[in-house]
């Protein structure tokens, strides 16, 4: 996750809901959270089970691992054969910037796999990624639009 134009402090959150209108604990699947300011590793503090905070300025990059392998339309499934991404379950967001345009990139997508989403296609690139994979990115007008745009791969 890359967030430009941060000034002093950045708060990140994980949604606690999805289409079932239930409070769910998506953050329990988030591991190994790291933050970087202009390429330098910085401290990131977990404030509660849904919220993280960084104190820095510039372009902030946040990296984390997530594990999901649950079937069904209200879950996410990421494995070697298939990916169904429910963005509200996987992606962190910046609460005070959730109305901004969001770009999401899918890296190392096997060439024979197809990608479908309600988000607007932005780029498909197979160049330097490798002979057997591609990079595809999509944009949404806001985080809420992205959260409502499942991705089937």
Secondary structure, DSSP 4 states (H G I P E B T S, - for coil): -EEEEE-S-EEEEE-S--TT-----GGGGEEEEEEEETTEEE-EEEEETTEEEE---EEEEEEEEE--B--STTS-EESSS-EEE-HHHH-EE-GGGTTS-EEEEEEEEETT---EESSEEEEEE-TTT-TTEEEEEEEESSHHHHHT--EE-
